[in-house]
């Protein structure tokens, strides 16, 4: 049913753009069928549909056979009850089947138009790593995806070793490429676009794009909005994740902050680090996807256990990885002033530790004890111990302000701020 709605949104947008008046059946027969199924290699494999029934492995249907399969589908849509074999996303009428979910005993007023719309809409699934796909009902996204279909058909026809039936995977790769403002060339749309990989049997396939790359592209092209996508998987077993809001300004935030504070030219590395701590399925379980879903892999121990991070200024990739942790923390705090505050206290603590003339390194140990704090109470207690030994009015004022800041800070933000201080301290201490 969702696919039918996507098809409806697209067809309205297509007719508006091209000043046409296609019905769903007309568009399916004249456009969709010819692109997707009227060639030796299909762009889409719809289990149990007339297009795949009777096909022998390695033997492509002839033009006559393909036309016959289209006629069979048209006849079934006109004369049979809609099920998964002739209406995409609909359940199997066999209640024991793994694709029989969402069955109802209500007589739904389904028209032929909606069945054809489900086919059209099914071509807009955006496949991402984790085996899931997304439907967006944004007209421009759908039109941009449609533009990519012709290129996919072209590659299938030109590259004999390229396997077919990967439209969702193609859509994920195409949209990430289409919305990359650095590499996409409107005059040469497939320039610098190489989504292919060699398979074990020496064939070729389209690799699956990461959900982060797809969402970054959407976030930069639709910067001031929240979009909702339907997340699902259709196969031998149908999976429904549901409608997930994507907070696009928040998704964009860490990438903008990274450029602001570190001006890295290696954006390709940065893009592979955010969102690596959890998979797309777990991210969807959060209910909405924003900054929290972009957590980089590898620093959770520092957040939860108070582990002091190590800063390596000589290894560029490790340095970039370290910086992504800091920027993600700042994005979670949603307050850029805390960057300066954390840097000030890190510098003051570093100077305090370095001023230790005692062989027992008492001051150094006090700083270590303070930095491993994972909650407000521990940090304030550690700060109190340090303040007793400080005479400098400026440092006393700074510590007083930090204590006041922690008292007024939302409790959920405290661990992130304390962790940001630890990262800032690692940098300052290494540099000094």
N, C-alpha and C positions, 0 to 999 in steps of 0.2 A: 504493500500500500504506500510506503514511503517513496519507493521508486516511482510510482505513478505521479505522486505530487511533484517530485523533482522533474519528471518529464514534462509536466504541465507548466511549471515555472520556466523551463528552458524554451519550450515551444512558443510560449507567449513572447519571450525575449527575442527569439529568432525571427518570428513573424514581424515584430516591431522593427528590428534592425534591417531586415531585408524587404520590408514593405510587401510581405507575402501573406498568404492566408491558408497555410497548410493545416489540414486536420491531422490528428495523431496517426491515423492509418496511412494517409498519403505520405507523411514525412517518413514513416517507418518503411514503407515500400520503396519510395523513390530515393531516399537518402541513407537511412540507417542500414537497411538490408544490403545495399550495394557496397557500403564501406565495410561492414562487419562480417558478412557471410557470403557475398557473391564473388569470392576469390578462393584459390586453392587453400590458403591458410586463413583461418578465421581470426578475428580480433577478440572474440569472446566465446567461452564455452558455457552453455546453459544446460546443465544436467537434465536429462530426460526430455528435452525439447525436441521437436521434429528435426531441427538442424543437426543434431548429433546422433539421433537414432539410426542404427544400421550402418554407421561409419566403421570401416575396418581400419585398424591401426596402420598408419603409413600409406593409406590409400585415400587421396583427396576426392571428394565428390566432383563429378563433371558439371559443367554449366547447366546441362539439362536436369541433372539430379538436384542441383541447388535450387533451381526454379520450382521443381516439384515439391521440395521441402517447404518452400515459401507458401505454395498453394495449400499444402497440408496444414500449415500453421494457421493460415487465414480461415480455412474451413473449421478447424477446431475452435478458434476464438469465436466464430460466429455461432457454433452449434453445441459447444460443450461448456460445462461449468468451469469457471476459472480455477486453476490450481497451479502449482509451482512449475509444471511443465510448459505452460503457455502464458503464464503471467508472472513476471519476475518479482521475487520477494513475497509472493503469496505462499501459503502453506500447502503441503501435500494433503490430499483429501483422505489419505490413509493415516488414521490416528496413531498407528504404531511406528510410523516413519520418523526418522530423526529430524526431518524438516517439516514436521506437522504442528509446530507451535502456533499460537495465536488463533486457534480454531474457535469459531463461535457458532452457536445454533441459530443466530439471527440471520434472516435473509437479507443480505446486504444488496442494495440496488446498484450492482456493478454493470457498467456499460462497456461495449466493445472499446470505446474511446479510452477508457481507463486502463484496459489491458495493454493496448498499444503504447500508451504513455508509460507504463511500467517498463516496457522494453527500452524505450528511449531514455528514460531516467536511469536505468541500470548501467548505462554506459558512462555515467558520470561518477561512479565510485572512485574515490582517491585512495589507492592502496598504500600503506606504510608498513614499516618494519613492525613485526608482532603479529602479522597475518590479519590485521583488521583494516577496514576501509571506512571512509567518511563520505557522507553526503552533505553538501552545502546547498542551500536554496537561494544563494545570491546569484542574480541574473548575470552579472559580469563574469563571475568565476565560471559559471556554466558555459558562457560564450567563449571564454578563453580556453577552457578544456576542449570544447568542440573544435576550435581552430587546430588543436594538437592532433585530433583524430586523423586528419589527412596525412600528416607527417608519419604517424604510426603505420598507416596503410602503405605509404611509400616505402618505408624501411622493410616491412614484411615482404613486399614485392621485389625489392632490390637485393635483399640479403637472404640467399637460399638457406643458410644455416640458422637463421633466426627463428625461434619457435613462436607460434602464435598464441592466442587466447590469454594475453596478458594486459588487457585494456586497463584494469584497475592499477596495476603496477606502472604501466605507461603514464597514466594520469598523474600519479604521485611524482614521478620524475619530471614530467612535462611542466606541471604547475610550479615546482620548485625552480626549474630553469626559467620559465616564463616570467616569474616574479623576482628574479635576481637582477636587480637594477645595474649591477656591475658587469655581468657577463652577457646579458641578453641583448641581441641586436635585432631590431625590428626589420631591418633590410635583409638580414640573413638569419632567420629564426633558429636554424639548427646549428649555427656556428658555435663552436666550443661546447656542443652538447653530445656527450658520449655516455649514455646510460647502459651500455652493453657489457656483458661479461661472457667469457668462454665457459661452457659447461663441461662436465667430466667426459661426456660422450663426444666432445669436440664440437658440439653444437653451440649456439649462442642464445642468450636470453637477456631480458631487461632486468637489471638489479633493482631491488626494492629500496626506495628512498626512505630516509629517516623522517619520523613525524615532526621532528624539530625543524628540519629544512623546509618542509611544506608550510608549517605554521609561521616561520620567520618570514617567508615570502608573502603570505597572506597578511601578516601583521604590518609589513612595511607598505603594502598597497592599500590597506584599509586601516589607517593608523588610529582613528579615533572612535573605534566601535568595538562592541562585543558581538561575536557571531556564535550561533549555535549550530552544531553539526550532529547528524545522526551517525553513530558509530556502530558498526555491524560487521558480520562476516557471513557470506552465503557460500555453502559448499555441501559436502556430504552431511555435515551437521551445521545448522544455522545458529549463529550467535548474535544476540542483541545486547549491546552495551547500553544503548539509549541515547537520549538527547543530551549532549555535553556542551556547556557554554565555554567559549574560548575568549579569555580576557586579553584581547590583542595589544592594547597599550602596555599591559604588564608583561606580556611575552616579549615585547620589543625592548623594554626597559634595560635589562642587563647588557644587551648588545650595544645600546647607545652609551651607557655608562662606561663600558669597557673602552670604547673609542675615545671618550672624553678624558679618562684618567690615564690611559696607557697608549693610545694612538697606535695600536699594533697594526702592522701591515700584513700580519699572518692571520687574517680573518677566517681563512679556511680551517685553521686549527681551532680557533675559538668556537666556531660553529659546531665542531664535533665534541666539545667538552660539556656544554650546557645540556641538561636533560638526560645525563647518562647514569644517574644514580638509580632511577626507576624506569621501568618500561612504560610503553604507552597504555597498556591495560591498567596498570596500577595508577598511572596518572589520571585516567578516567574515573577511577574509584574515588578520587578526591571530590567528585561532584562538579567541579569547575576547574579549568586548566589556566593557570596564571604563572606567576614567578615561582611558586613553590614547586611546580612540576619540573622546573628547569634546574633543579639541584644537580651540581656536578658530582660525579662519582669520586669517592675517596676521602672525603673530609668529615663524614658523619661522626667518626670517633673523636675528632677535635671538638665538635659541637657538644656531644653528649658526655664525654669523659674529661674534657678540659685538657686534652693532650696538646702540648706545645708544638706548633708546626715548624718544619725546617725550611729555610729559604735558600735556594741555590741560584745565585745571580749569574753563574757562568753557563748554565744549561738553558738555552732559550725556550725549549718546549716545557721544561719543568717550571720555568719562571712564568710562562703564560698560564700554565695549569694553576699555579699558586694564585695568580692574579684573578683567575675566574672565580676562585673561592671567595676572595674579598668582594668582588663585584656582586656576586650572587647574594652575599650577606647584606650588602648595602641596598640591593634591590628589595630584599625581604623587609628591611627596616623602613624602606620608602621615605627616607629622610636624608638628603645629601649632607646636611649639617653634621650628621653623626660621623661622616668620614673625617672631617677636620677634628672633631672632638676625640675620636679614637686615636688619630695620629698624634694629637697633643699629649694625651695621657701616655701613649706608648713611648714618645720621646722623653717625657719627664721620668718615667719609670726606668728607662735605659740609663739616663744620667744618674739617677739615684743609685742604681745598681753599680755603675762604674765608679761612683765616689766611695765605695766601700774600701776602707784601708785596714779593716779588721781581717786577720788571718782566717777567722772562722767564716768569713763571707756572710755575715749576718744579714746585711742589706740585700745581697743577691738572693738569699734564701727567702726573704720576705717577699721580694718581687715574684719569685717562682711560685710561692704559695698563693699569692694574689691572682696570678694569671691562670692557675688551674681551677679557679672558681667557676662553677657551672650555674650558680644561681645568685640572686641579689644578696641574700644573707651572708653567704660565704665571701663575696666580693667586698661588702661593706666592712666585715670583720677584718679582712686582710688590709683594707685601706686604712682602717683605724690604727692598726699596728704600725704602718709606715708613717702616718701623719705624726705620730709621737716623736719621731726622730727628725722631722723636717723643720727648718727655720726660715726657709725662703718664702716670703709672703706670696709671691706669684704662684709657686707650686701649691701652697696651702689653699689658695683661692681656686686653683684648677681642680684639686681633689674635692674640695667642697662642692664645686659646681657639678662634678661628675656624680657625687653621691646624691645630690638633689635631682639630677637628671634621671638616675636609676629609680628613685622613689616615684617619680611621675610617669615613668615609661610604662606602657602596657606590658603586663607580665610575660606575654608570649614573645615580646621583642627582646627581653633581657638576655636570654642565652645567645641570640644572634649578635647583639652588641658586644657582649663579653668575648665571643669568639672573634669578632672583627678586631678587637683590641689585641688579642693574641697574635693574629696575623700581622697587624701593623707593627707590633713589637718585634716580631721575627725579622721584618725588613729593616727596621731602624737599628736593631742590635747588630745585625750583620754589617750594615753600612758603617756603623760607628767603630 
